[in-house]
Amino acid sequence: MPGDPLSDVFAALADPTRRAILARLAEGEATVNELAAPFPMSLQAISKHLKVLERAGLISRGRDAQWRPCRFEPAPLREVADWAEQYRRFWEERYAQLDSYLREMKENRDEPDR
């Protein structure tokens, strides 16, 4: 589904370079040059990664004269966490059922034969 915000966030997070950029921005604002420094790629390639992150709402870019700082925007990650939460509850219920079943099997095994 084009334009699905959750899909945009997952697509943005799928790349390790973009995840590293987000980790850096979680520490504070940075320029494109600062973000590009640790990566063996061109500024143009970093800019493409930033556009993907910006489209997903994970970063914003400000304007301060000639300086365009990038900022981390955590709200889309909260949406991912909320979406994943429903599955956490699902698996917790399944694990509880498995635990109950295993406990029952152990009790039946430990009972002496009559």
N, C-alpha and C positions, 0 to 999 in steps of 0.2 A: 504494500500500500504506500504509494509515494506521499511524502509529506507527513508521515506518521512520526510524531516527535520521539516516541520510545525507540523506534527503529533507527532514527537518526542518531540517537545517543549510543545505542549498541554498535552501530557502524563506526562511529567516531572512536569508541573505546576499543575496537577490534585491533587497532594498530598500536604496536609497542612505542613507537615514536610519539604518537599523540598522548598515550598514557604518561610517558615521561614528561612531556610538556605540561600536562595537567598537574603532575606531582610537583614540578617546579613552581607553577603558578599558585599552587596551594600555599606556598611559602610567602608569596607576595607578588606584586606587579612586576612585569619585566617587559623590556622592549623585544622586538623581533630579533635584533642582533644578539641580545643576551640569551634568548631562548635557543638561537641557532648554534651558539658557541660549542656545546658539547657534542654536536652531531656532525658526522662526516657527509654533509649534504649542502646543497646551495641554499641561499636565502630564498630563492624562488620555490624550492621544494618545501622549506619550512613554512612559507606563506600559504602554500596549498594545504598543508596540515592545519594551519591556523584557521583557514576558511572552513574546513570541515568541522572543526571544533566550534567555531562561531555559529555556523548553520545549525548545529545541534544545541545551541544555547549554553554550551559549557564554558565559553569564554566571551568576554566583551572587550572591545577596543575603545579606549578613550582618546581624547585629543587634548594635548597640553602643548600648545605652540607646534613645534616640529616633532615633538615626541609623541608617539602613539602607544601608550602602555597597554599591555594585555592584562586582563584580570580574570581570575577564576570565578565562575558562576556555578555554585553548587546545587541550585534548585533541580536541574534535570537528574542529578544523581539521586536525589531524594525520591523522585518519581520512579527510578529504576529500583530503589530499595523497597518502595511501597509495592511495586509490581511483584518483586521477588518474594515478598513477605507471604503472599498467599500460598506459594509453593513450599515455603519453610513450614508452615502449619500443616500442609498436606503430608510432608515427609515425617514430621514429628508424630502425627497420628499413625502413620504406617509403622514407624519404629516402635511406638507404644504397643501396637497390635502384635508385632513380632516379638517384643519382649514378653508380653503376656503369653503368647503361644509357647515360647521357649521355656518359660517358667512352668507352664502346665506340663510340658513334655518331661522336664526334669523331675517334677513331683511324681508323675506317673512312673518314671524309671526308678525312682528311689523307693516307691512303695513295695513292700515285700509281696511275693506271690502268695496267693491264698490257696 
